[in-house]
Amino acid sequence: MTDPLYIRMHGNDNVAIVANDGGLPAGAIFADGLRLCERVPQGHKLALVNIPKGAAVLRYNVPIGYALKDISAGNWVHERLLQLPSARGLDNLPIATVKPAPMPPLVGYSFEGYRNVDGSVGSRNILAITTTVQCVAGVVAFAVKRIKEELLPRFPNVDDVVGLEHSYGCGVAIDAPDAIIAIRTLRNITLNPNFGGEVMVVSLGCEKLQPERLLPPGTIQIVDERNVADVGVNADAMLDVVCLQSENHVGFMSMIDSIMQAALPHLQRLNARRRETVPASELVVGVQCGGSDAFSGVTANPAVGFCTDLLVRAGATVMFSETTEVRDGIDQLTARASSPEVAQAMIREMAWYDAYLQKGQVDRSANTTPGNKQGGLSNIVEKAMGSIVKSGSAPINGVLAPGEKVRQKGLIYAATPASDFICGTLQLAAGINLHVFTTGRGTPYGLAEVPVIKVATRTDLARRWHDLMDINAGRIADGDATIEDVGWELFTFMLEVASGRKKTWAEHWKLHNALVLFNPAPVT
């Protein structure tokens, strides 16, 4: 790309972003005759016309800010020149007003997955060891290493062994109203489809989050059907717990031996499972962005949005999240709600999060990172407009509060903080079996529990991080592919990854971030 080029998102926009790698120098002249007055980095905005002080700066045909001084055509428009607009109120919103024509069903697509007793389908076959408290994390990590080295080679159909480490469980106000968020998050992660219904817990013994509180009777289905006749058809499955403070343990290696012995029957049952052909409707996909830049809303996120529509047409479940990154587009979301009840649920989650931020004496502007700004995103409004497009155009069928499990098909709003790690953790709890992550600045983010497909917003990032990015959406800005092309590429790649025929780069390198539970309740 040698000729100066900018990308304008809407005909009414008075700013556009520089598309050229490395940016453009002062004096660069575009095809329409516009001359740059100063150097503008790639992805950053230039004024297309003179913008007077106090006037709205429009991108996506949305005011992303108000000019703090006169800005001449051809000047760099950055965050220091913009006043952040006030947040949209949560009253008088359009409620379920958008009624798009039904999209034609997408049939004939399938993948090879693992069917579970509860009806869910996994894309991987993993033994997960749940921990009730951070205190046991080191012991579990040691045991997992031994299991992988000594036991896992005997069970070739088991993909991995994962310790569900977290920082919760004790030293917390366990009975506070908001404590339920962290507890149900860990509970629902334990029941993720990729774990085959096998539940194994390691407890210290004295923690506030006791195993029976984490997984009360009725939350676990009986996986080993051979035992049904012994325990009774209506009986609850026994909770398999290794308690480190048990008097049976004499020394550290006694604890490790107990964990390894407890793992054996779970590994045996998982190893007996086989992939089978299932329809694409069994996909449960979480979409997220991190290390975003100004190209996120131009290339990767629109391509993911197109793929989201394909998945919804195929009958699958797709969830988008990141409350602070959609808050400024709440009117767009409530208008797309499938019913007034869904719209009100979205408003409820936005109001809860507004109050949460206010309690911490910050507002939504705290979201935007230094990297976002270096990548051309001036503020949270601009970031939000590019983030929302991951959700595609389908009606929003449901809303999940943080930590809740999805129980319906279609497009779902799963309320989460925008933190990459917390959002990913909460989407795991919601029941995803596949994760899509877009990035412009680049991040080695990954999850041990589900495959993470990384989508680069720029070709330069895809080139430099060629063995970390799975899909290059930068080809859209280069003119080498359309949004639809990349959307279909992502869709077909998902089916291959979900079938186990392909691994993502994060899986290849085993790049896994820790689980981070969202705990808004007090720590004692």
SULUR-V264636 format. One record per run of one state. SS is the DSSP state (H for helix, E for strand, L for the rest). FROM is the first residue (numbers start at 0). LEN is the number of residues. If there is no record, write none. Layout:
[[SS FROM LEN] [SS FROM LEN]]
This chain:
[[L 0 5] [E 5 2] [L 7 7] [E 14 4] [L 18 5] [E 23 1] [L 24 4] [E 28 1] [L 29 5] [E 34 1] [L 35 4] [E 39 1] [L 40 4] [E 44 3] [L 47 3] [E 50 1] [L 51 4] [E 55 4] [L 59 2] [E 61 6] [L 67 3] [E 70 1] [L 71 4] [E 75 2] [L 77 1] [H 78 3] [E 81 2] [L 83 26] [E 109 6] [L 115 5] [E 120 2] [L 122 3] [E 125 6] [L 131 2] [H 133 21] [L 154 5] [E 159 5] [L 164 7] [E 171 1] [L 172 6] [H 178 12] [L 190 2] [H 192 3] [L 195 4] [E 199 4] [L 203 7] [H 210 4] [L 214 10] [H 224 7] [L 231 8] [E 239 4] [L 243 8] [H 251 20] [L 271 4] [E 275 4] [H 279 3] [L 282 1] [E 283 6] [L 289 10] [H 299 14] [L 313 3] [E 316 4] [L 320 2] [H 322 3] [L 325 1] [H 326 10] [E 336 1] [L 337 2] [H 339 20] [L 359 4] [H 363 4] [L 367 2] [H 369 5] [L 374 5] [H 379 12] [L 391 4] [E 395 5] [L 400 9] [E 409 5] [L 414 5] [H 419 11] [L 430 3] [E 433 6] [L 439 12] [E 451 5] [L 456 2] [H 458 6] [L 464 6] [E 470 2] [L 472 1] [H 473 5] [L 478 4] [H 482 16] [L 498 6] [H 504 5] [L 509 13] [E 522 1] [L 523 1]]
